[in-house]
Amino acid sequence: AEEVVADYQTLRLSLKDHPMTFLRPALEADGVLSCAQTGIAKAGARVATAGIVLIRQRPGKGNAIFITIEDETGVTNVVLWARQFEIFRRAVMASRLMLVEGQVQRSPEGVVHLMASTIHDRSDLLDHLGDTRALAPMSRADEVRHPVQSRHPRDVRIVPKSRDFH
């Protein structure tokens, strides 16, 4: 995880692994599907999926916001109706890691969209990605009374900004 974080901080990508790989066990425990699992879910199924935000789009004065999220298995296309946008505005606009709950919709051509009903900003999970203490379980002998928080000049966003509408 530390190497992937360092790669993202310096190169904005990593050939070693995807950041979501290290978060997957915790997300699976909460019932969150991967993008690949969402892509093969039955039409009409209510699911939750999470991923790093790649793109947020709102064409013209359109009635929908299109969001593309990515994890280690692929991408999920999310559709959020404009009438719900104000409810989830902060999460939609600010999140680097987004958790989306909604209903799977499959077109006759086989295109899958997740019709969002709820959006959560889970960027907090990325903040601890490079911290091996946060990822490794602690034994009873391990106790941190005053954790040292060092800030390196490279300690910038782990994930680059998404391409967004304004």
C-alpha positions as CSV (number, residue, x, y, z in Angstrom):
1,A,0.0,0.0,0.0
2,E,2.8,2.4,0.8
3,E,4.4,1.9,-2.6
4,V,1.1,2.5,-4.4
5,V,0.6,5.7,-2.4
6,A,4.1,6.8,-3.3
7,D,3.5,6.1,-6.9
8,Y,0.2,8.1,-7.0
9,Q,1.8,11.0,-5.1
10,T,4.7,11.2,-7.6
11,L,3.4,9.8,-10.9
12,R,-0.4,10.0,-10.4
13,L,-0.7,6.3,-11.3
14,S,0.7,3.0,-10.2
15,L,1.6,-0.1,-12.1
16,K,1.8,-2.1,-8.9
17,D,-1.9,-2.1,-7.8
18,H,-5.0,0.0,-7.5
19,P,-5.7,1.8,-4.2
20,M,-9.1,0.1,-3.9
21,T,-7.4,-3.3,-3.7
22,F,-6.2,-2.4,-0.2
23,L,-9.7,-1.1,0.9
24,R,-11.6,-4.0,-0.6
25,P,-11.7,-6.3,2.5
26,A,-13.3,-3.5,4.6
27,L,-15.7,-2.6,1.9
28,E,-16.8,-6.2,1.3
29,A,-17.4,-6.6,5.0
30,D,-20.0,-3.8,4.6
31,G,-21.6,-5.4,1.7
32,V,-20.2,-3.1,-0.9
33,L,-19.8,-4.7,-4.4
34,S,-16.9,-4.2,-6.8
35,C,-17.5,-2.5,-10.1
36,A,-17.3,-5.8,-11.9
37,Q,-19.9,-7.3,-9.5
38,T,-22.2,-4.4,-10.1
39,G,-21.8,-4.8,-13.9
40,I,-23.1,-8.4,-13.7
41,A,-25.8,-7.8,-11.1
42,K,-29.4,-8.4,-12.2
43,A,-31.4,-5.4,-13.6
44,G,-33.4,-3.9,-10.9
45,A,-31.1,-5.1,-8.1
46,R,-30.4,-2.7,-5.3
47,V,-26.6,-2.5,-4.7
48,A,-23.9,-0.4,-3.2
49,T,-20.5,0.0,-4.9
50,A,-17.5,2.2,-4.3
51,G,-14.7,3.6,-6.4
52,I,-12.4,6.4,-7.1
53,V,-14.1,9.2,-9.0
54,L,-12.8,9.6,-12.6
55,I,-15.4,12.0,-14.2
56,R,-18.4,14.0,-13.2
57,Q,-20.5,15.4,-16.1
58,R,-23.6,17.4,-16.4
59,P,-24.4,18.1,-20.0
60,G,-25.9,21.5,-20.6
61,K,-29.0,22.0,-18.6
62,G,-29.5,18.3,-18.5
63,N,-31.7,16.5,-16.0
64,A,-28.9,14.0,-15.0
65,I,-25.4,14.0,-13.7
66,F,-23.1,11.3,-15.0
67,I,-20.4,10.0,-12.7
68,T,-17.8,7.4,-13.6
69,I,-16.1,5.6,-10.7
70,E,-13.3,3.1,-10.9
71,D,-11.9,0.3,-8.7
72,E,-9.5,-2.5,-9.2
73,T,-12.0,-4.5,-11.3
74,G,-13.2,-1.9,-13.7
75,V,-15.6,1.1,-13.9
76,T,-19.2,1.8,-13.0
77,N,-21.4,4.4,-14.7
78,V,-23.5,6.2,-12.2
79,V,-26.6,8.4,-13.0
80,L,-27.9,10.9,-10.5
81,W,-31.0,12.8,-11.3
82,A,-30.6,16.6,-11.1
83,R,-33.5,16.9,-8.6
84,Q,-31.4,14.7,-6.2
85,F,-28.1,16.6,-6.9
86,E,-28.8,19.3,-4.3
87,I,-29.3,16.7,-1.6
88,F,-25.9,15.1,-2.3
89,R,-24.1,18.1,-3.7
90,R,-21.2,18.1,-1.3
91,A,-20.5,14.3,-1.7
92,V,-20.9,14.5,-5.5
93,M,-18.6,17.5,-5.9
94,A,-15.9,16.8,-3.2
95,S,-15.4,13.1,-3.0
96,R,-12.4,11.4,-4.4
97,L,-13.7,8.0,-3.2
98,M,-17.4,7.7,-3.6
99,L,-19.8,5.1,-2.3
100,V,-23.0,4.9,-4.3
101,E,-26.2,3.0,-3.4
102,G,-28.8,2.5,-6.1
103,Q,-30.6,0.3,-8.6
104,V,-28.9,-1.4,-11.5
105,Q,-30.3,-0.5,-14.8
106,R,-29.4,-2.5,-18.0
107,S,-30.3,-1.3,-21.5
108,P,-31.3,-3.7,-24.3
109,E,-27.8,-3.2,-25.7
110,G,-26.2,-4.4,-22.4
111,V,-25.1,-1.0,-21.1
112,V,-25.2,-1.0,-17.3
113,H,-25.9,2.1,-15.2
114,L,-26.2,2.4,-11.4
115,M,-29.2,4.8,-10.8
116,A,-28.1,6.5,-7.6
117,S,-30.4,6.9,-4.7
118,T,-27.7,7.8,-2.1
119,I,-24.1,9.0,-2.4
120,H,-21.5,9.0,0.3
121,D,-18.1,10.7,0.3
122,R,-15.7,8.0,1.6
123,S,-12.5,9.9,0.8
124,D,-11.5,9.4,4.4
125,L,-10.5,5.8,3.6
126,L,-7.8,7.1,1.2
127,D,-6.3,9.3,3.9
128,H,-5.1,6.3,5.8
129,L,-4.1,4.2,2.9
130,G,-0.3,4.7,3.2
131,D,-0.4,4.3,7.0
132,T,0.5,0.6,7.6
133,R,-0.6,1.0,11.2
134,A,-4.1,1.6,10.0
135,L,-4.1,-1.4,7.7
136,A,-2.4,-3.9,9.9
137,P,-4.3,-5.3,12.9
138,M,-2.8,-4.4,16.2
139,S,-1.9,-6.9,18.8
140,R,-2.6,-6.3,22.5
141,A,1.0,-5.2,23.0
142,D,0.7,-2.5,20.4
143,E,-0.6,0.7,21.8
144,V,-0.3,4.1,20.3
145,R,-0.8,6.9,22.9
146,H,0.4,9.8,20.7
147,P,0.8,8.8,17.1
148,V,3.4,10.7,15.2
149,Q,2.0,12.5,12.2
150,S,4.8,13.4,9.9
151,R,4.0,15.5,6.8
152,H,6.3,15.1,3.9
153,P,6.3,17.6,1.0
154,R,5.0,14.8,-1.2
155,D,2.0,14.2,1.1
156,V,-0.5,15.5,-1.4
157,R,-3.8,13.9,-2.5
158,I,-3.2,10.2,-3.1
159,V,-5.6,10.2,-6.0
160,P,-5.5,12.9,-8.7
161,K,-8.4,15.2,-9.1
162,S,-11.2,14.0,-11.4
163,R,-12.3,15.8,-14.6
164,D,-15.4,17.7,-13.6
165,F,-18.1,20.1,-14.7
166,H,-18.2,23.5,-13.1
